[in-house]
Amino acid sequence: MSGKRKRVVLTIKDKLDIIKKLEDGGSSKQLAVIYGIGETTVRDIRKNKEKIITYASSSDSTSLLAKRKSMKPSMYEELDRAMLEWFNQQRAKGNPISGPICAKRAEFFFYALGMDGDFNPSAGWLTRFKQRHSIREINIRNERLNGDETAVEDFCNNFRDFIERENLQPEQIYNADETGLFWKCLPSRISVIKGKCIVPGHKSIEERVTIMCCANATGLHKLKLCVVGKAKKPRSFKSTDTLNLPVSYFSQKGAWMDLSIFRQWFDKIFVPQVREYLRSKGLQEKAVLLLDNSPTHPNENVLRSDDGQIFAKYLPPNVASLIQPSDQGVIATMKRNYRAGLLQNNLEEGNDLKSFWKKLTLLDALYEIAMAWNLVKPVTISRAWKKILPMIEEKDSLDFDDEDISVATVATILQHTKGLENVTTENLEKWLEIDSTEPGYEVLTDSEIIRRAQGQTDESSENEEEEIELIPEKHINHAAALQWTENLLDYLEQQGDMILPDRLVIRKLRATIRNKQKMTKSS
C-alpha cells in the first residue's frame, strides 16, 4: 500500500506557472505529478485563474511572489482595495511614498468608506499590507520628484550590466508606453486662457482612445500600434473584421488600458511578433521589454514567455519620466504626424473643414494613426534610447537630413486650410500637445477610488457601450463588390490623368473577387 502523499503548499509563482502550462495544453494529471499535488488542486487553480493572475499582476515584487503561498485577505477588504489603487497611482506618477504618508492615507480612506470601529494604521498594519500585496518597500523619504539624476545613473549602469550578462543586442531590447489620444480635435476649438489650453468637449469619451507604442532600441522593429477603444464593435467598423485593422484593437468601457488587456497583448501579440522578428534576423529568440510603473502593467512574473526568454523589466518610479524612451520625442512625433496627416488629407480632398471633421470616424482615425506611426523614423526611436544605451550609434542615412515633421510644416498646411488660416502659433502648439500628458490608464479621484473599493460601477457607461455594440452588420455579397470594381475601373479608364498602377491594383482586386465568387458557386 502506498504511503500518504506529503502535503505540498504551492507559492503564488508555482500557481502562475501551472496556469501557463494549462493554457498551453498541459493536462491536470501530468501537472499534479510534476508538482506533487492532487488533480483537484490543479482544477481549483484553473477555476481561480483570473483571481490568481489579478493578485499577481498588482504585486510589486517578483521575489516575494516566489515565497508567498496564500492570498489571505485583509479584515478590512474595502480599505485594502482603496489603498492599493491609491498606491499604484502614486507609484505610477513617481511620487514619494513613506510609511507616515501611507498611514495618514489609510486613516482617511477608513473613515471615508464609513467603516465601523476604530482604526490604528500602525507599523504592524503597514507591514501586513506590504506582505499581502508583495510590495518591496514603503519607506522612501525626501525623494526628489521626477528629477533624481543619481537614480538615473544608477539604473542605467545596472541596466547596461544586465544586458551584458544576458548577452542582449539593441535589436532584443524593447520599450512600450501608453498615451491618450483625442482623435477628433480641431485647432479652431482650442482657446488659451491664462496659459491654459481649453478645448470644449475634448473630454468626450467617444473622441478619446488609448494608444500604446512599442519598438526595439534600433527602431527597426515597430510593432503594430495597440489601440484601446470604448466599444467592441464601433459603429464605423461596420462589417470590418478587427483582425484586419492596421492596429491591434481592444475594447474597455472607458477606453483605458487595463491589466487584462496588457497581458493579452503581451502573450498574443508582443511575444509572437518579437520571436518572428528575431528569427528573421538570425538572433536568439530572447528579449526584454522595458516598462514604467503604470497601474496597468502586471507583475514581471505574469509578463514572461513560456520558456522565460522574453520578459519584462521595470524602470524605477522616480526615473521613468526622465529616461522612458517613448517619452523622449517618439510619441510626440507620432501624434504630430497624425494631426498633420489629417489636415493634409482635408486639403487634398478639398473638403469644407467642418464637414471633414464631422465625417471623420474612428476607423478613419485608426488608419491615419497607423500611418503616423509608420512615419516615425528609426533614428527618432534609437535617439530616444541614448540616455539608457549611449552605445547605440545613429546610422548614416537620409534620416539625418530628413527631419520629422515640424511645427512650421504644420503651420504651412494650416495657411492653406480654409477656416484655419488665422490660427495663432500659440494655439497651434497647444493643439499639437493637447494630449501630451494624457495617461493611458484611468486616474481616479479619491471619491472614485472609494466607489470602486465599495464595488460600485458606472452603469450608464456600460449601457452606452452595449447600445453601440448592438449595431447590425451590413453584408456585402460578391456580386455587389464585383459591380463596384467594374464601375470604378470604368471611371479610371475615362480619366486621362490616372496612372497605370492605379488601374492594375483595381484589376487585381476584381480578379480576386471573381475567384471568390466562383469558389462560392462551386461549393
QUIHULIN-V88035 format. One record per residue. N is the residue number from 1. RES is the residue in three letters. SS is DSSP state (H for helix, E for strand, L for the rest). BURIAL is I if it has 9 or more other ideal C-beta (glycine too) atoms within 8 Angstrom, else O. Layout:
# QUIHULIN-V88035
n=N res=RES ss=SS burial=BURIAL
n=N res=RES ss=SS burial=BURIAL
This chain:
# QUIHULIN-V88035
n=1 res=MET ss=L burial=O
n=2 res=SER ss=L burial=O
n=3 res=GLY ss=L burial=O
n=4 res=LYS ss=L burial=O
n=5 res=ARG ss=L burial=O
n=6 res=LYS ss=L burial=O
n=7 res=ARG ss=L burial=O
n=8 res=VAL ss=L burial=O
n=9 res=VAL ss=L burial=O
n=10 res=LEU ss=L burial=I
n=11 res=THR ss=L burial=I
n=12 res=ILE ss=H burial=I
n=13 res=LYS ss=H burial=I
n=14 res=ASP ss=H burial=I
n=15 res=LYS ss=H burial=I
n=16 res=LEU ss=H burial=I
n=17 res=ASP ss=H burial=O
n=18 res=ILE ss=H burial=I
n=19 res=ILE ss=H burial=I
n=20 res=LYS ss=H burial=I
n=21 res=LYS ss=H burial=I
n=22 res=LEU ss=H burial=I
n=23 res=GLU ss=H burial=O
n=24 res=ASP ss=L burial=O
n=25 res=GLY ss=L burial=O
n=26 res=GLY ss=L burial=O
n=27 res=SER ss=L burial=O
n=28 res=SER ss=H burial=I
n=29 res=LYS ss=H burial=O
n=30 res=GLN ss=H burial=O
n=31 res=LEU ss=H burial=I
n=32 res=ALA ss=H burial=I
n=33 res=VAL ss=H burial=O
n=34 res=ILE ss=H burial=O
n=35 res=TYR ss=H burial=I
n=36 res=GLY ss=L burial=O
n=37 res=ILE ss=L burial=O
n=38 res=GLY ss=L burial=O
n=39 res=GLU ss=H burial=O
n=40 res=THR ss=H burial=O
n=41 res=THR ss=H burial=I
n=42 res=VAL ss=H burial=I
n=43 res=ARG ss=H burial=I
n=44 res=ASP ss=H burial=O
n=45 res=ILE ss=H burial=I
n=46 res=ARG ss=H burial=I
n=47 res=LYS ss=H burial=O
n=48 res=ASN ss=L burial=O
n=49 res=LYS ss=H burial=I
n=50 res=GLU ss=H burial=O
n=51 res=LYS ss=H burial=O
n=52 res=ILE ss=H burial=I
n=53 res=ILE ss=H burial=I
n=54 res=THR ss=H burial=I
n=55 res=TYR ss=H burial=I
n=56 res=ALA ss=H burial=I
n=57 res=SER ss=H burial=I
n=58 res=SER ss=L burial=I
n=59 res=SER ss=L burial=I
n=60 res=ASP ss=L burial=I
n=61 res=SER ss=L burial=I
n=62 res=THR ss=H burial=I
n=63 res=SER ss=H burial=O
n=64 res=LEU ss=H burial=I
n=65 res=LEU ss=H burial=I
n=66 res=ALA ss=L burial=I
n=67 res=LYS ss=L burial=O
n=68 res=ARG ss=L burial=I
n=69 res=LYS ss=L burial=O
n=70 res=SER ss=L burial=O
n=71 res=MET ss=L burial=O
n=72 res=LYS ss=L burial=O
n=73 res=PRO ss=L burial=O
n=74 res=SER ss=L burial=I
n=75 res=MET ss=L burial=O
n=76 res=TYR ss=L burial=I
n=77 res=GLU ss=H burial=O
n=78 res=GLU ss=H burial=I
n=79 res=LEU ss=H burial=I
n=80 res=ASP ss=H burial=I
n=81 res=ARG ss=H burial=I
n=82 res=ALA ss=H burial=I
n=83 res=MET ss=H burial=I
n=84 res=LEU ss=H burial=I
n=85 res=GLU ss=H burial=I
n=86 res=TRP ss=H burial=I
n=87 res=PHE ss=H burial=I
n=88 res=ASN ss=H burial=I
n=89 res=GLN ss=H burial=I
n=90 res=GLN ss=H burial=I
n=91 res=ARG ss=H burial=I
n=92 res=ALA ss=H burial=I
n=93 res=LYS ss=H burial=O
n=94 res=GLY ss=L burial=I
n=95 res=ASN ss=L burial=O
n=96 res=PRO ss=L burial=I
n=97 res=ILE ss=L burial=I
n=98 res=SER ss=L burial=I
n=99 res=GLY ss=H burial=I
n=100 res=PRO ss=H burial=O
n=101 res=ILE ss=H burial=I
n=102 res=CYS ss=H burial=I
n=103 res=ALA ss=H burial=I
n=104 res=LYS ss=H burial=I
n=105 res=ARG ss=H burial=I
n=106 res=ALA ss=H burial=I
n=107 res=GLU ss=H burial=I
n=108 res=PHE ss=H burial=I
n=109 res=PHE ss=H burial=I
n=110 res=PHE ss=H burial=I
n=111 res=TYR ss=H burial=I
n=112 res=ALA ss=H burial=O
n=113 res=LEU ss=L burial=I
n=114 res=GLY ss=L burial=O
n=115 res=MET ss=L burial=I
n=116 res=ASP ss=L burial=O
n=117 res=GLY ss=L burial=O
n=118 res=ASP ss=L burial=O
n=119 res=PHE ss=L burial=I
n=120 res=ASN ss=L burial=O
n=121 res=PRO ss=L burial=I
n=122 res=SER ss=L burial=O
n=123 res=ALA ss=H burial=O
n=124 res=GLY ss=H burial=O
n=125 res=TRP ss=H burial=I
n=126 res=LEU ss=H burial=I
n=127 res=THR ss=H burial=O
n=128 res=ARG ss=H burial=I
n=129 res=PHE ss=H burial=I
n=130 res=LYS ss=H burial=I
n=131 res=GLN ss=H burial=I
n=132 res=ARG ss=H burial=I
n=133 res=HIS ss=L burial=I
n=134 res=SER ss=L burial=I
n=135 res=ILE ss=L burial=I
n=136 res=ARG ss=L burial=O
n=137 res=GLU ss=L burial=O
n=138 res=ILE ss=L burial=I
n=139 res=ASN ss=L burial=O
n=140 res=ILE ss=L burial=O
n=141 res=ARG ss=L burial=O
n=142 res=ASN ss=L burial=O
n=143 res=GLU ss=L burial=O
n=144 res=ARG ss=L burial=O
n=145 res=LEU ss=L burial=O
n=146 res=ASN ss=L burial=O
n=147 res=GLY ss=L burial=O
n=148 res=ASP ss=L burial=I
n=149 res=GLU ss=H burial=O
n=150 res=THR ss=H burial=O
n=151 res=ALA ss=H burial=I
n=152 res=VAL ss=H burial=I
n=153 res=GLU ss=H burial=O
n=154 res=ASP ss=H burial=O
n=155 res=PHE ss=H burial=I
n=156 res=CYS ss=H burial=I
n=157 res=ASN ss=H burial=O
n=158 res=ASN ss=H burial=O
n=159 res=PHE ss=H burial=I
n=160 res=ARG ss=H burial=I
n=161 res=ASP ss=H burial=O
n=162 res=PHE ss=H burial=I
n=163 res=ILE ss=H burial=I
n=164 res=GLU ss=H burial=O
n=165 res=ARG ss=H burial=O
n=166 res=GLU ss=L burial=O
n=167 res=ASN ss=L burial=O
n=168 res=LEU ss=L burial=I
n=169 res=GLN ss=L burial=O
n=170 res=PRO ss=H burial=I
n=171 res=GLU ss=H burial=I
n=172 res=GLN ss=H burial=I
n=173 res=ILE ss=E burial=I
n=174 res=TYR ss=E burial=I
n=175 res=ASN ss=E burial=I
n=176 res=ALA ss=E burial=I
n=177 res=ASP ss=E burial=I
n=178 res=GLU ss=E burial=I
n=179 res=THR ss=E burial=I
n=180 res=GLY ss=E burial=I
n=181 res=LEU ss=E burial=I
n=182 res=PHE ss=E burial=I
n=183 res=TRP ss=L burial=I
n=184 res=LYS ss=L burial=O
n=185 res=CYS ss=L burial=I
n=186 res=LEU ss=L burial=I
n=187 res=PRO ss=H burial=I
n=188 res=SER ss=H burial=O
n=189 res=ARG ss=H burial=I
n=190 res=ILE ss=E burial=I
n=191 res=SER ss=E burial=O
n=192 res=VAL ss=E burial=I
n=193 res=ILE ss=E burial=O
n=194 res=LYS ss=L burial=O
n=195 res=GLY ss=L burial=O
n=196 res=LYS ss=E burial=O
n=197 res=CYS ss=E burial=I
n=198 res=ILE ss=E burial=O
n=199 res=VAL ss=E burial=I
n=200 res=PRO ss=L burial=O
n=201 res=GLY ss=L burial=O
n=202 res=HIS ss=L burial=I
n=203 res=LYS ss=L burial=O
n=204 res=SER ss=L burial=O
n=205 res=ILE ss=H burial=I
n=206 res=GLU ss=H burial=O
n=207 res=GLU ss=H burial=I
n=208 res=ARG ss=E burial=I
n=209 res=VAL ss=E burial=I
n=210 res=THR ss=E burial=I
n=211 res=ILE ss=E burial=I
n=212 res=MET ss=E burial=I
n=213 res=CYS ss=E burial=I
n=214 res=CYS ss=E burial=I
n=215 res=ALA ss=E burial=I
n=216 res=ASN ss=E burial=I
n=217 res=ALA ss=L burial=I
n=218 res=THR ss=L burial=I
n=219 res=GLY ss=L burial=I
n=220 res=LEU ss=L burial=O
n=221 res=HIS ss=L burial=I
n=222 res=LYS ss=E burial=I
n=223 res=LEU ss=L burial=I
n=224 res=LYS ss=L burial=O
n=225 res=LEU ss=L burial=I
n=226 res=CYS ss=E burial=I
n=227 res=VAL ss=E burial=I
n=228 res=VAL ss=E burial=I
n=229 res=GLY ss=E burial=I
n=230 res=LYS ss=L burial=I
n=231 res=ALA ss=L burial=I
n=232 res=LYS ss=L burial=O
n=233 res=LYS ss=L burial=O
n=234 res=PRO ss=L burial=I
n=235 res=ARG ss=H burial=O
n=236 res=SER ss=H burial=O
n=237 res=PHE ss=H burial=I
n=238 res=LYS ss=L burial=O
n=239 res=SER ss=L burial=O
n=240 res=THR ss=L burial=O
n=241 res=ASP ss=L burial=O
n=242 res=THR ss=H burial=O
n=243 res=LEU ss=H burial=O
n=244 res=ASN ss=H burial=O
n=245 res=LEU ss=L burial=I
n=246 res=PRO ss=L burial=O
n=247 res=VAL ss=L burial=I
n=248 res=SER ss=E burial=I
n=249 res=TYR ss=E burial=I
n=250 res=PHE ss=E burial=I
n=251 res=SER ss=E burial=I
n=252 res=GLN ss=L burial=I
n=253 res=LYS ss=L burial=I
n=254 res=GLY ss=L burial=O
n=255 res=ALA ss=L burial=I
n=256 res=TRP ss=L burial=I
n=257 res=MET ss=L burial=I
n=258 res=ASP ss=L burial=I
n=259 res=LEU ss=H burial=I
n=260 res=SER ss=H burial=O
n=261 res=ILE ss=H burial=I
n=262 res=PHE ss=H burial=I
n=263 res=ARG ss=H burial=I
n=264 res=GLN ss=H burial=I
n=265 res=TRP ss=H burial=I
n=266 res=PHE ss=H burial=I
n=267 res=ASP ss=H burial=O
n=268 res=LYS ss=H burial=O
n=269 res=ILE ss=H burial=I
n=270 res=PHE ss=H burial=I
n=271 res=VAL ss=H burial=I
n=272 res=PRO ss=H burial=O
n=273 res=GLN ss=H burial=I
n=274 res=VAL ss=H burial=I
n=275 res=ARG ss=H burial=I
n=276 res=GLU ss=H burial=O
n=277 res=TYR ss=H burial=I
n=278 res=LEU ss=H burial=I
n=279 res=ARG ss=H burial=I
n=280 res=SER ss=H burial=O
n=281 res=LYS ss=L burial=O
n=282 res=GLY ss=L burial=O
n=283 res=LEU ss=L burial=I
n=284 res=GLN ss=L burial=O
n=285 res=GLU ss=L burial=I
n=286 res=LYS ss=L burial=I
n=287 res=ALA ss=E burial=I
n=288 res=VAL ss=E burial=I
n=289 res=LEU ss=E burial=I
n=290 res=LEU ss=E burial=I
n=291 res=LEU ss=E burial=I
n=292 res=ASP ss=L burial=I
n=293 res=ASN ss=L burial=I
n=294 res=SER ss=L burial=I
n=295 res=PRO ss=L burial=I
n=296 res=THR ss=L burial=I
n=297 res=HIS ss=L burial=I
n=298 res=PRO ss=L burial=I
n=299 res=ASN ss=L burial=I
n=300 res=GLU ss=L burial=I
n=301 res=ASN ss=L burial=I
n=302 res=VAL ss=L burial=I
n=303 res=LEU ss=L burial=I
n=304 res=ARG ss=E burial=I
n=305 res=SER ss=L burial=O
n=306 res=ASP ss=L burial=O
n=307 res=ASP ss=L burial=O
n=308 res=GLY ss=L burial=O
n=309 res=GLN ss=L burial=I
n=310 res=ILE ss=E burial=I
n=311 res=PHE ss=E burial=I
n=312 res=ALA ss=E burial=I
n=313 res=LYS ss=E burial=I
n=314 res=TYR ss=E burial=I
n=315 res=LEU ss=L burial=I
n=316 res=PRO ss=L burial=O
n=317 res=PRO ss=L burial=I
n=318 res=ASN ss=L burial=I
n=319 res=VAL ss=L burial=I
n=320 res=ALA ss=H burial=I
n=321 res=SER ss=H burial=O
n=322 res=LEU ss=H burial=I
n=323 res=ILE ss=H burial=I
n=324 res=GLN ss=L burial=I
n=325 res=PRO ss=H burial=I
n=326 res=SER ss=H burial=I
n=327 res=ASP ss=H burial=I
n=328 res=GLN ss=L burial=I
n=329 res=GLY ss=L burial=I
n=330 res=VAL ss=H burial=I
n=331 res=ILE ss=H burial=I
n=332 res=ALA ss=H burial=I
n=333 res=THR ss=H burial=I
n=334 res=MET ss=H burial=I
n=335 res=LYS ss=H burial=I
n=336 res=ARG ss=H burial=I
n=337 res=ASN ss=H burial=I
n=338 res=TYR ss=H burial=I
n=339 res=ARG ss=H burial=I
n=340 res=ALA ss=H burial=I
n=341 res=GLY ss=H burial=I
n=342 res=LEU ss=H burial=I
n=343 res=LEU ss=H burial=I
n=344 res=GLN ss=H burial=I
n=345 res=ASN ss=H burial=I
n=346 res=ASN ss=H burial=I
n=347 res=LEU ss=H burial=I
n=348 res=GLU ss=H burial=O
n=349 res=GLU ss=H burial=O
n=350 res=GLY ss=L burial=O
n=351 res=ASN ss=L burial=O
n=352 res=ASP ss=L burial=O
n=353 res=LEU ss=H burial=I
n=354 res=LYS ss=H burial=O
n=355 res=SER ss=H burial=O
n=356 res=PHE ss=H burial=I
n=357 res=TRP ss=H burial=I
n=358 res=LYS ss=H burial=O
n=359 res=LYS ss=H burial=O
n=360 res=LEU ss=L burial=I
n=361 res=THR ss=L burial=I
n=362 res=LEU ss=H burial=I
n=363 res=LEU ss=H burial=I
n=364 res=ASP ss=H burial=I
n=365 res=ALA ss=H burial=I
n=366 res=LEU ss=H burial=I
n=367 res=TYR ss=H burial=I
n=368 res=GLU ss=H burial=I
n=369 res=ILE ss=H burial=I
n=370 res=ALA ss=H burial=I
n=371 res=MET ss=H burial=I
n=372 res=ALA ss=H burial=I
n=373 res=TRP ss=H burial=I
n=374 res=ASN ss=H burial=O
n=375 res=LEU ss=L burial=I
n=376 res=VAL ss=L burial=I
n=377 res=LYS ss=L burial=I
n=378 res=PRO ss=H burial=I
n=379 res=VAL ss=H burial=I
n=380 res=THR ss=H burial=I
n=381 res=ILE ss=H burial=I
n=382 res=SER ss=H burial=I
n=383 res=ARG ss=H burial=I
n=384 res=ALA ss=H burial=I
n=385 res=TRP ss=L burial=I
n=386 res=LYS ss=L burial=I
n=387 res=LYS ss=L burial=I
n=388 res=ILE ss=L burial=I
n=389 res=LEU ss=L burial=I
n=390 res=PRO ss=L burial=O
n=391 res=MET ss=L burial=O
n=392 res=ILE ss=L burial=I
n=393 res=GLU ss=L burial=O
n=394 res=GLU ss=L burial=I
n=395 res=LYS ss=L burial=O
n=396 res=ASP ss=L burial=O
n=397 res=SER ss=L burial=O
n=398 res=LEU ss=H burial=O
n=399 res=ASP ss=H burial=I
n=400 res=PHE ss=H burial=O
n=401 res=ASP ss=L burial=O
n=402 res=ASP ss=L burial=O
n=403 res=GLU ss=L burial=O
n=404 res=ASP ss=L burial=I
n=405 res=ILE ss=L burial=I
n=406 res=SER ss=L burial=O
n=407 res=VAL ss=H burial=I
n=408 res=ALA ss=H burial=O
n=409 res=THR ss=H burial=I
n=410 res=VAL ss=H burial=I
n=411 res=ALA ss=H burial=I
n=412 res=THR ss=H burial=O
n=413 res=ILE ss=H burial=I
n=414 res=LEU ss=H burial=I
n=415 res=GLN ss=H burial=O
n=416 res=HIS ss=L burial=O
n=417 res=THR ss=L burial=I
n=418 res=LYS ss=L burial=O
n=419 res=GLY ss=L burial=O
n=420 res=LEU ss=L burial=I
n=421 res=GLU ss=L burial=I
n=422 res=ASN ss=L burial=O
n=423 res=VAL ss=L burial=I
n=424 res=THR ss=L burial=O
n=425 res=THR ss=H burial=O
n=426 res=GLU ss=H burial=O
n=427 res=ASN ss=H burial=I
n=428 res=LEU ss=H burial=I
n=429 res=GLU ss=H burial=I
n=430 res=LYS ss=H burial=I
n=431 res=TRP ss=H burial=I
n=432 res=LEU ss=H burial=I
n=433 res=GLU ss=L burial=I
n=434 res=ILE ss=L burial=I
n=435 res=ASP ss=L burial=I
n=436 res=SER ss=L burial=O
n=437 res=THR ss=L burial=O
n=438 res=GLU ss=L burial=I
n=439 res=PRO ss=L burial=I
n=440 res=GLY ss=L burial=I
n=441 res=TYR ss=L burial=I
n=442 res=GLU ss=L burial=O
n=443 res=VAL ss=L burial=O
n=444 res=LEU ss=L burial=I
n=445 res=THR ss=L burial=O
n=446 res=ASP ss=H burial=I
n=447 res=SER ss=H burial=O
n=448 res=GLU ss=H burial=O
n=449 res=ILE ss=H burial=I
n=450 res=ILE ss=H burial=I
n=451 res=ARG ss=H burial=O
n=452 res=ARG ss=H burial=I
n=453 res=ALA ss=H burial=I
n=454 res=GLN ss=L burial=O
n=455 res=GLY ss=L burial=O
n=456 res=GLN ss=L burial=O
n=457 res=THR ss=L burial=O
n=458 res=ASP ss=L burial=O
n=459 res=GLU ss=H burial=O
n=460 res=SER ss=H burial=O
n=461 res=SER ss=H burial=I
n=462 res=GLU ss=H burial=I
n=463 res=ASN ss=H burial=O
n=464 res=GLU ss=H burial=O
n=465 res=GLU ss=H burial=I
n=466 res=GLU ss=H burial=O
n=467 res=GLU ss=H burial=O
n=468 res=ILE ss=H burial=I
n=469 res=GLU ss=H burial=I
n=470 res=LEU ss=L burial=O
n=471 res=ILE ss=L burial=O
n=472 res=PRO ss=L burial=O
n=473 res=GLU ss=L burial=O
n=474 res=LYS ss=L burial=O
n=475 res=HIS ss=L burial=O
n=476 res=ILE ss=L burial=O
n=477 res=ASN ss=L burial=O
n=478 res=HIS ss=H burial=I
n=479 res=ALA ss=H burial=O
n=480 res=ALA ss=H burial=O
n=481 res=ALA ss=H burial=I
n=482 res=LEU ss=H burial=I
n=483 res=GLN ss=H burial=O
n=484 res=TRP ss=H burial=O
n=485 res=THR ss=H burial=I
n=486 res=GLU ss=H burial=I
n=487 res=ASN ss=H burial=O
n=488 res=LEU ss=H burial=I
n=489 res=LEU ss=H burial=I
n=490 res=ASP ss=H burial=O
n=491 res=TYR ss=H burial=O
n=492 res=LEU ss=H burial=I
n=493 res=GLU ss=H burial=O
n=494 res=GLN ss=H burial=O
n=495 res=GLN ss=L burial=O
n=496 res=GLY ss=L burial=O
n=497 res=ASP ss=L burial=O
n=498 res=MET ss=L burial=O
n=499 res=ILE ss=L burial=O
n=500 res=LEU ss=H burial=O
n=501 res=PRO ss=H burial=O
n=502 res=ASP ss=H burial=I
n=503 res=ARG ss=H burial=I
n=504 res=LEU ss=H burial=O
n=505 res=VAL ss=H burial=O
n=506 res=ILE ss=H burial=I
n=507 res=ARG ss=H burial=I
n=508 res=LYS ss=H burial=O
n=509 res=LEU ss=H burial=I
n=510 res=ARG ss=H burial=I
n=511 res=ALA ss=H burial=O
n=512 res=THR ss=H burial=O
n=513 res=ILE ss=H burial=I
n=514 res=ARG ss=H burial=I
n=515 res=ASN ss=H burial=O
n=516 res=LYS ss=H burial=I
n=517 res=GLN ss=H burial=I
n=518 res=LYS ss=H burial=O
n=519 res=MET ss=H burial=O
n=520 res=THR ss=H burial=O
n=521 res=LYS ss=H burial=O
n=522 res=SER ss=H burial=O
n=523 res=SER ss=L burial=O
